Amino acid sequence: MERLHAADREAGVEETTLTDSQKAAIAEARSVGTSRLAEREILFKDALRKVFEPSEREKAEEEYRVDRSRIEADRDRAIERIRRGES
């Protein structure tokens, strides 16, 4: 662990601690992201029950993957903004 800290210091990485409000905002961003992912998964499973054609199922699965990636990226960007103190 000490080697990692030393490497960070050499690379110029600054270690900062998060404030309580930042911690709360990050927890909220994660909670919102998790709920959005859960909602999307429910909608996806419901859509799969209604689709029997393989090409349509494949299309629904691809849309689900894209939506998951977008939601996860949105969540990660929000957390990074909070850590930087922008929001």
N, CA, C and O atoms as CSV, one atom per row, in Angstrom:
chain,resi,resn,atom,element,x,y,z
A,1,MET,N,N,0.819,-1.182,0.000
A,1,MET,CA,C,0.000,0.000,0.000
A,1,MET,C,C,0.874,1.261,0.000
A,1,MET,O,O,0.578,2.254,-0.665
A,2,GLU,N,N,1.950,1.177,0.767
A,2,GLU,CA,C,2.851,2.321,0.840
A,2,GLU,C,C,3.486,2.606,-0.519
A,2,GLU,O,O,3.718,3.764,-0.868
A,3,ARG,N,N,3.768,1.548,-1.287
A,3,ARG,CA,C,4.342,1.757,-2.629
A,3,ARG,C,C,3.363,2.509,-3.518
A,3,ARG,O,O,3.763,3.365,-4.308
A,4,LEU,N,N,2.086,2.190,-3.389
A,4,LEU,CA,C,1.077,2.895,-4.183
A,4,LEU,C,C,1.012,4.366,-3.794
A,4,LEU,O,O,0.919,5.236,-4.660
A,5,HIS,N,N,1.060,4.646,-2.495
A,5,HIS,CA,C,1.046,6.038,-2.047
A,5,HIS,C,C,2.287,6.779,-2.545
A,5,HIS,O,O,2.205,7.937,-2.957
A,6,ALA,N,N,3.425,6.109,-2.505
A,6,ALA,CA,C,4.664,6.729,-2.983
A,6,ALA,C,C,4.581,6.996,-4.484
A,6,ALA,O,O,5.005,8.051,-4.957
A,7,ALA,N,N,4.036,6.046,-5.223
A,7,ALA,CA,C,3.883,6.236,-6.669
A,7,ALA,C,C,2.936,7.398,-6.956
A,7,ALA,O,O,3.172,8.178,-7.878
A,8,ASP,N,N,1.871,7.517,-6.174
A,8,ASP,CA,C,0.938,8.637,-6.344
A,8,ASP,C,C,1.634,9.971,-6.067
A,8,ASP,O,O,1.457,10.935,-6.811
A,9,ARG,N,N,2.415,10.020,-5.005
A,9,ARG,CA,C,3.126,11.264,-4.679
A,9,ARG,C,C,4.083,11.648,-5.802
A,9,ARG,O,O,4.183,12.817,-6.174
A,10,GLU,N,N,4.785,10.649,-6.338
A,10,GLU,CA,C,5.722,10.919,-7.437
A,10,GLU,C,C,4.997,11.401,-8.687
A,10,GLU,O,O,5.521,12.224,-9.438
A,11,ALA,N,N,3.786,10.886,-8.906
A,11,ALA,CA,C,3.015,11.273,-10.082
A,11,ALA,C,C,2.295,12.600,-9.881
A,11,ALA,O,O,1.705,13.141,-10.816
A,12,GLY,N,N,2.345,13.120,-8.659
A,12,GLY,CA,C,1.703,14.409,-8.403
A,12,GLY,C,C,0.229,14.301,-8.077
A,12,GLY,O,O,-0.499,15.290,-8.168
A,13,VAL,N,N,-0.219,13.124,-7.699
A,13,VAL,CA,C,-1.619,12.932,-7.344
A,13,VAL,C,C,-1.837,13.447,-5.933
A,13,VAL,O,O,-1.112,13.081,-5.007
A,14,GLU,N,N,-2.836,14.296,-5.778
A,14,GLU,CA,C,-3.135,14.856,-4.470
A,14,GLU,C,C,-4.219,14.033,-3.797
A,14,GLU,O,O,-5.217,13.665,-4.417
A,15,GLU,N,N,-4.008,13.754,-2.531
A,15,GLU,CA,C,-5.001,13.009,-1.766
A,15,GLU,C,C,-5.881,14.002,-1.034
A,15,GLU,O,O,-5.388,14.804,-0.241
A,16,THR,N,N,-7.154,13.957,-1.288
A,16,THR,CA,C,-8.087,14.857,-0.624
A,16,THR,C,C,-9.142,14.030,0.083
A,16,THR,O,O,-9.497,12.940,-0.364
A,17,THR,N,N,-9.635,14.551,1.179
A,17,THR,CA,C,-10.701,13.871,1.887
A,17,THR,C,C,-12.018,14.508,1.492
A,17,THR,O,O,-12.088,15.700,1.194
A,18,LEU,N,N,-13.044,13.704,1.496
A,18,LEU,CA,C,-14.370,14.183,1.125
A,18,LEU,C,C,-15.077,14.760,2.345
A,18,LEU,O,O,-14.933,14.263,3.462
A,19,THR,N,N,-15.838,15.813,2.106
A,19,THR,CA,C,-16.642,16.388,3.179
A,19,THR,C,C,-17.869,15.512,3.402
A,19,THR,O,O,-18.185,14.653,2.578
A,20,ASP,N,N,-18.547,15.728,4.502
A,20,ASP,CA,C,-19.761,14.957,4.782
A,20,ASP,C,C,-20.825,15.203,3.715
A,20,ASP,O,O,-21.550,14.285,3.329
A,21,SER,N,N,-20.915,16.443,3.242
A,21,SER,CA,C,-21.917,16.742,2.221
A,21,SER,C,C,-21.561,16.057,0.897
A,21,SER,O,O,-22.450,15.613,0.171
A,22,GLN,N,N,-20.258,15.971,0.582
A,22,GLN,CA,C,-19.845,15.265,-0.628
A,22,GLN,C,C,-20.147,13.772,-0.506
A,22,GLN,O,O,-20.603,13.146,-1.463
A,23,LYS,N,N,-19.892,13.207,0.667
A,23,LYS,CA,C,-20.180,11.788,0.892
A,23,LYS,C,C,-21.676,11.516,0.728
A,23,LYS,O,O,-22.073,10.519,0.126
A,24,ALA,N,N,-22.498,12.416,1.271
A,24,ALA,CA,C,-23.946,12.260,1.164
A,24,ALA,C,C,-24.388,12.395,-0.297
A,24,ALA,O,O,-25.253,11.649,-0.757
A,25,ALA,N,N,-23.800,13.334,-1.016
A,25,ALA,CA,C,-24.159,13.534,-2.422
A,25,ALA,C,C,-23.738,12.327,-3.263
A,25,ALA,O,O,-24.460,11.932,-4.179
A,26,ILE,N,N,-22.592,11.745,-2.963
A,26,ILE,CA,C,-22.141,10.548,-3.689
A,26,ILE,C,C,-23.066,9.384,-3.387
A,26,ILE,O,O,-23.425,8.626,-4.287
A,27,ALA,N,N,-23.454,9.236,-2.129
A,27,ALA,CA,C,-24.389,8.166,-1.767
A,27,ALA,C,C,-25.713,8.341,-2.501
A,27,ALA,O,O,-26.302,7.367,-2.970
A,28,GLU,N,N,-26.177,9.578,-2.600
A,28,GLU,CA,C,-27.430,9.863,-3.308
A,28,GLU,C,C,-27.292,9.547,-4.796
A,28,GLU,O,O,-28.200,8.970,-5.394
A,29,ALA,N,N,-26.157,9.925,-5.400
A,29,ALA,CA,C,-25.935,9.642,-6.821
A,29,ALA,C,C,-25.913,8.141,-7.070
A,29,ALA,O,O,-26.467,7.664,-8.061
A,30,ARG,N,N,-25.275,7.395,-6.173
A,30,ARG,CA,C,-25.251,5.935,-6.317
A,30,ARG,C,C,-26.639,5.348,-6.155
A,30,ARG,O,O,-27.018,4.430,-6.882
A,31,SER,N,N,-27.399,5.873,-5.203
A,31,SER,CA,C,-28.752,5.386,-4.973
A,31,SER,C,C,-29.642,5.637,-6.189
A,31,SER,O,O,-30.399,4.762,-6.610
A,32,VAL,N,N,-29.541,6.830,-6.738
A,32,VAL,CA,C,-30.330,7.162,-7.932
A,32,VAL,C,C,-29.917,6.266,-9.098
A,32,VAL,O,O,-30.768,5.754,-9.825
A,33,GLY,N,N,-28.621,6.082,-9.270
A,33,GLY,CA,C,-28.133,5.218,-10.344
A,33,GLY,C,C,-28.628,3.788,-10.191
A,33,GLY,O,O,-29.047,3.163,-11.166
A,34,THR,N,N,-28.580,3.272,-8.973
A,34,THR,CA,C,-29.041,1.911,-8.712
A,34,THR,C,C,-30.530,1.780,-8.987
A,34,THR,O,O,-30.971,0.783,-9.559
A,35,SER,N,N,-31.302,2.772,-8.586
A,35,SER,CA,C,-32.744,2.698,-8.826
A,35,SER,C,C,-33.071,2.814,-10.313
A,35,SER,O,O,-33.994,2.161,-10.800
A,36,ARG,N,N,-32.320,3.642,-11.032
A,36,ARG,CA,C,-32.541,3.746,-12.477
A,36,ARG,C,C,-32.197,2.431,-13.174
A,36,ARG,O,O,-32.899,2.008,-14.092
A,37,LEU,N,N,-31.108,1.783,-12.732
A,37,LEU,CA,C,-30.734,0.490,-13.310
A,37,LEU,C,C,-31.799,-0.564,-13.011
A,37,LEU,O,O,-32.144,-1.366,-13.880
A,38,ALA,N,N,-32.315,-0.563,-11.795
A,38,ALA,CA,C,-33.356,-1.530,-11.423
A,38,ALA,C,C,-34.619,-1.307,-12.244
A,38,ALA,O,O,-35.247,-2.259,-12.707
A,39,GLU,N,N,-34.984,-0.041,-12.419
A,39,GLU,CA,C,-36.167,0.275,-13.226
A,39,GLU,C,C,-35.982,-0.208,-14.660
A,39,GLU,O,O,-36.892,-0.794,-15.247
A,40,ARG,N,N,-34.821,0.037,-15.211
A,40,ARG,CA,C,-34.551,-0.372,-16.596
A,40,ARG,C,C,-34.565,-1.888,-16.731
A,40,ARG,O,O,-35.037,-2.424,-17.733
A,41,GLU,N,N,-34.042,-2.581,-15.714
A,41,GLU,CA,C,-34.044,-4.041,-15.753
A,41,GLU,C,C,-35.464,-4.594,-15.709
A,41,GLU,O,O,-35.773,-5.557,-16.411
A,42,ILE,N,N,-36.322,-4.004,-14.902
A,42,ILE,CA,C,-37.720,-4.437,-14.837
A,42,ILE,C,C,-38.391,-4.240,-16.186
A,42,ILE,O,O,-39.100,-5.121,-16.672
A,43,LEU,N,N,-38.165,-3.079,-16.788
A,43,LEU,CA,C,-38.759,-2.819,-18.101
A,43,LEU,C,C,-38.232,-3.787,-19.152
A,43,LEU,O,O,-38.982,-4.248,-20.013
A,44,PHE,N,N,-36.938,-4.091,-19.077
A,44,PHE,CA,C,-36.323,-5.019,-20.028
A,44,PHE,C,C,-36.920,-6.414,-19.889
A,44,PHE,O,O,-37.272,-7.041,-20.888
A,45,LYS,N,N,-37.034,-6.901,-18.668
A,45,LYS,CA,C,-37.590,-8.243,-18.458
A,45,LYS,C,C,-39.043,-8.314,-18.913
A,45,LYS,O,O,-39.481,-9.324,-19.465
A,46,ASP,N,N,-39.785,-7.239,-18.679
A,46,ASP,CA,C,-41.172,-7.195,-19.143
A,46,ASP,C,C,-41.233,-7.230,-20.663
A,46,ASP,O,O,-42.082,-7.911,-21.239
A,47,ALA,N,N,-40.342,-6.504,-21.307
A,47,ALA,CA,C,-40.312,-6.479,-22.768
A,47,ALA,C,C,-39.941,-7.853,-23.325
A,47,ALA,O,O,-40.490,-8.273,-24.343
A,48,LEU,N,N,-39.026,-8.549,-22.675
A,48,LEU,CA,C,-38.628,-9.877,-23.156
A,48,LEU,C,C,-39.765,-10.882,-23.067
A,48,LEU,O,O,-39.860,-11.785,-23.898
A,49,ARG,N,N,-40.624,-10.736,-22.071
A,49,ARG,CA,C,-41.761,-11.646,-21.949
A,49,ARG,C,C,-42.729,-11.501,-23.118
A,49,ARG,O,O,-43.455,-12.438,-23.448
A,50,LYS,N,N,-42.736,-10.339,-23.735
A,50,LYS,CA,C,-43.684,-10.058,-24.814
A,50,LYS,C,C,-43.110,-10.344,-26.197
A,50,LYS,O,O,-43.849,-10.374,-27.180
A,51,VAL,N,N,-41.789,-10.554,-26.279
A,51,VAL,CA,C,-41.127,-10.712,-27.567
A,51,VAL,C,C,-40.675,-12.164,-27.728
A,51,VAL,O,O,-40.027,-12.732,-26.849
A,52,PHE,N,N,-41.035,-12.752,-28.877
A,52,PHE,CA,C,-40.659,-14.139,-29.119
A,52,PHE,C,C,-39.741,-14.288,-30.327
A,52,PHE,O,O,-39.056,-15.301,-30.468
A,53,GLU,N,N,-39.728,-13.297,-31.186
A,53,GLU,CA,C,-38.898,-13.357,-32.382
A,53,GLU,C,C,-37.437,-13.086,-32.009
A,53,GLU,O,O,-37.148,-12.094,-31.339
A,54,PRO,N,N,-36.516,-13.955,-32.434
A,54,PRO,CA,C,-35.108,-13.806,-32.044
A,54,PRO,C,C,-34.497,-12.450,-32.400
A,54,PRO,O,O,-33.743,-11.889,-31.605
A,55,SER,N,N,-34.808,-11.925,-33.564
A,55,SER,CA,C,-34.220,-10.642,-33.958
A,55,SER,C,C,-34.724,-9.503,-33.062
A,55,SER,O,O,-33.974,-8.583,-32.736
A,56,GLU,N,N,-35.979,-9.575,-32.676
A,56,GLU,CA,C,-36.541,-8.557,-31.789
A,56,GLU,C,C,-35.955,-8.674,-30.380
A,56,GLU,O,O,-35.704,-7.667,-29.718
A,57,ARG,N,N,-35.741,-9.918,-29.931
A,57,ARG,CA,C,-35.116,-10.127,-28.618
A,57,ARG,C,C,-33.700,-9.577,-28.615
A,57,ARG,O,O,-33.265,-8.950,-27.648
A,58,GLU,N,N,-32.990,-9.818,-29.707
A,58,GLU,CA,C,-31.622,-9.327,-29.817
A,58,GLU,C,C,-31.590,-7.801,-29.786
A,58,GLU,O,O,-30.725,-7.196,-29.153
A,59,LYS,N,N,-32.545,-7.197,-30.479
A,59,LYS,CA,C,-32.637,-5.739,-30.498
A,59,LYS,C,C,-32.929,-5.206,-29.092
A,59,LYS,O,O,-32.330,-4.217,-28.669
A,60,ALA,N,N,-33.842,-5.852,-28.372
A,60,ALA,CA,C,-34.179,-5.432,-27.010
A,60,ALA,C,C,-32.975,-5.595,-26.084
A,60,ALA,O,O,-32.732,-4.743,-25.230
A,61,GLU,N,N,-32.225,-6.678,-26.248
A,61,GLU,CA,C,-31.041,-6.904,-25.425
A,61,GLU,C,C,-29.968,-5.850,-25.693
A,61,GLU,O,O,-29.309,-5.381,-24.765
A,62,GLU,N,N,-29.797,-5.485,-26.945
A,62,GLU,CA,C,-28.820,-4.455,-27.288
A,62,GLU,C,C,-29.222,-3.101,-26.695
A,62,GLU,O,O,-28.378,-2.376,-26.167
A,63,GLU,N,N,-30.513,-2.764,-26.785
A,63,GLU,CA,C,-30.992,-1.514,-26.203
A,63,GLU,C,C,-30.770,-1.504,-24.690
A,63,GLU,O,O,-30.400,-0.483,-24.112
A,64,TYR,N,N,-31.000,-2.642,-24.069
A,64,TYR,CA,C,-30.794,-2.758,-22.627
A,64,TYR,C,C,-29.322,-2.542,-22.272
A,64,TYR,O,O,-29.012,-1.822,-21.323
A,65,ARG,N,N,-28.421,-3.161,-23.026
A,65,ARG,CA,C,-26.987,-2.990,-22.779
A,65,ARG,C,C,-26.572,-1.526,-22.936
A,65,ARG,O,O,-25.803,-1.002,-22.130
A,66,VAL,N,N,-27.083,-0.881,-23.966
A,66,VAL,CA,C,-26.755,0.524,-24.208
A,66,VAL,C,C,-27.291,1.395,-23.067
A,66,VAL,O,O,-26.595,2.282,-22.574
A,67,ASP,N,N,-28.529,1.131,-22.658
A,67,ASP,CA,C,-29.123,1.903,-21.563
A,67,ASP,C,C,-28.342,1.712,-20.263
A,67,ASP,O,O,-28.091,2.679,-19.544
A,68,ARG,N,N,-27.958,0.479,-19.960
A,68,ARG,CA,C,-27.172,0.213,-18.745
A,68,ARG,C,C,-25.855,0.979,-18.783
A,68,ARG,O,O,-25.457,1.599,-17.797
A,69,SER,N,N,-25.193,0.931,-19.917
A,69,SER,CA,C,-23.918,1.644,-20.052
A,69,SER,C,C,-24.102,3.140,-19.867
A,69,SER,O,O,-23.296,3.792,-19.202
A,70,ARG,N,N,-25.160,3.684,-20.452
A,70,ARG,CA,C,-25.421,5.119,-20.340
A,70,ARG,C,C,-25.724,5.504,-18.895
A,70,ARG,O,O,-25.207,6.505,-18.400
A,71,ILE,N,N,-26.550,4.722,-18.223
A,71,ILE,CA,C,-26.907,5.022,-16.839
A,71,ILE,C,C,-25.676,4.934,-15.939
A,71,ILE,O,O,-25.469,5.789,-15.077
A,72,GLU,N,N,-24.867,3.910,-16.140
A,72,GLU,CA,C,-23.640,3.761,-15.343
A,72,GLU,C,C,-22.671,4.910,-15.606
A,72,GLU,O,O,-22.038,5.414,-14.678
A,73,ALA,N,N,-22.555,5.324,-16.856
A,73,ALA,CA,C,-21.667,6.442,-17.194
A,73,ALA,C,C,-22.182,7.738,-16.578
A,73,ALA,O,O,-21.394,8.535,-16.069
A,74,ASP,N,N,-23.499,7.958,-16.618
A,74,ASP,CA,C,-24.086,9.149,-16.000
A,74,ASP,C,C,-23.791,9.175,-14.503
A,74,ASP,O,O,-23.407,10.206,-13.952
A,75,ARG,N,N,-23.976,8.023,-13.853
A,75,ARG,CA,C,-23.713,7.918,-12.420
A,75,ARG,C,C,-22.236,8.219,-12.120
A,75,ARG,O,O,-21.926,8.983,-11.206
A,76,ASP,N,N,-21.346,7.622,-12.883
A,76,ASP,CA,C,-19.912,7.821,-12.654
A,76,ASP,C,C,-19.494,9.266,-12.887
A,76,ASP,O,O,-18.661,9.798,-12.152
A,77,ARG,N,N,-20.069,9.906,-13.907
A,77,ARG,CA,C,-19.761,11.317,-14.153
A,77,ARG,C,C,-20.252,12.197,-13.004
A,77,ARG,O,O,-19.564,13.130,-12.591
A,78,ALA,N,N,-21.439,11.894,-12.495
A,78,ALA,CA,C,-21.987,12.670,-11.382
A,78,ALA,C,C,-21.099,12.524,-10.146
A,78,ALA,O,O,-20.831,13.506,-9.453
A,79,ILE,N,N,-20.649,11.317,-9.872
A,79,ILE,CA,C,-19.778,11.093,-8.720
A,79,ILE,C,C,-18.454,11.829,-8.898
A,79,ILE,O,O,-17.942,12.424,-7.950
A,80,GLU,N,N,-17.912,11.791,-10.081
A,80,GLU,CA,C,-16.633,12.480,-10.328
A,80,GLU,C,C,-16.796,13.990,-10.171
A,80,GLU,O,O,-15.911,14.649,-9.625
A,81,ARG,N,N,-17.922,14.552,-10.644
A,81,ARG,CA,C,-18.166,15.996,-10.474
A,81,ARG,C,C,-18.244,16.337,-8.988
A,81,ARG,O,O,-17.712,17.360,-8.557
A,82,ILE,N,N,-18.898,15.492,-8.214
A,82,ILE,CA,C,-19.018,15.732,-6.776
A,82,ILE,C,C,-17.642,15.696,-6.127
A,82,ILE,O,O,-17.323,16.549,-5.299
A,83,ARG,N,N,-16.834,14.726,-6.494
A,83,ARG,CA,C,-15.484,14.606,-5.919
A,83,ARG,C,C,-14.622,15.812,-6.248
A,83,ARG,O,O,-13.809,16.243,-5.430
A,84,ARG,N,N,-14.800,16.359,-7.449
A,84,ARG,CA,C,-14.024,17.540,-7.843
A,84,ARG,C,C,-14.561,18.810,-7.206
A,84,ARG,O,O,-13.923,19.860,-7.273
A,85,GLY,N,N,-15.742,18.718,-6.585
A,85,GLY,CA,C,-16.338,19.870,-5.924
A,85,GLY,C,C,-17.138,20.750,-6.847
A,85,GLY,O,O,-17.446,21.892,-6.505
A,86,GLU,N,N,-17.482,20.236,-8.021
A,86,GLU,CA,C,-18.247,21.048,-8.982
A,86,GLU,C,C,-19.730,21.055,-8.677
A,86,GLU,O,O,-20.444,21.968,-9.093
A,87,SER,N,N,-20.198,20.062,-7.965
A,87,SER,CA,C,-21.639,19.986,-7.742
A,87,SER,C,C,-21.947,19.413,-6.398
A,87,SER,O,O,-23.116,19.275,-6.039
